[in-house]
């Protein structure tokens, strides 16, 4: 729509117009923050990494390599200035809560999955589930503040802030691990620790609560392992229809689909057999339930 009287528009401190719609107003304020930054490209890339990029891998080494590559990308934007403190070099962002080590296939992907399991404990459900929801929301708020501190509130976070966040997150993870382990037939407290060590559960709905509460990710991408399940795994998989395919990559695809929001996009490197052979009929049936996630195969 045409703006008839631009002179009457409110502006940000740096002169960007505050347009009527809320989302445009937020964007105007974001442009203000970008303009105030000495290195605009660094600020933009840092903001994208903190607010838009998330990853999970069962190998901790892989997550460290991923973080290192992102840091190198940021470092390449820096031009040292001898006239400034620390040569004008900003602290790198803390992305330990963005790039995570864990088992993509073991854990509660959605809030409903967790609720369905906890509901089986009828005596505790009415007290336990509200507590889980409350704690998950509190952790999500701390996650948000943790990232906001690095882009809007000074650019760095303290070790105490990070420790406080971990202290809130760990008991919630432990509680969910106990309920999930029970579905695998592991109920003794002494055995749960060993189960967690071997299965490395990752609960998407609490680790990325703000995203999953809004329906999931806009896009999910990856390169699933093509692994013959007849050879066995170091951990047990349950409740996947695609286990019938006897390969691991269809299981990854089945897990990835509910992580996408409605009309989200899924990009995985998989063999053509996934949609063309009878042995993968269970996968094909599942894919047909999510037609909006694919533009092509």
Secondary structure, 3 states (H helix, E strand, C coil): CCCCCHHHCCECCCCCECCCCHHHHHHHHHHHHHHHCCCHHHHHHHHHHHHHCCEEECCHHHHHHHHHHHHHHHHCCCCCCCCCHHHHCCCCCCCCCCEEECECCCCCCCHHHHHHHHCCCHHHHHHHHHHHHHHHHHHHHHHHHHHHHHHCCCCCCCHHHHHHHHHHHHHHHHHHHHHHHHHCCCCCHHHHHHHHHHHCECCHHHHCHHHHHCCCEEEEEECCCCCEHHHCCCCCCCCCHHHHHCEHHHHHHHHHHCCEEEEEEEEECCCCHHHHCHHHHHHHHHHHHHHHHCCCC
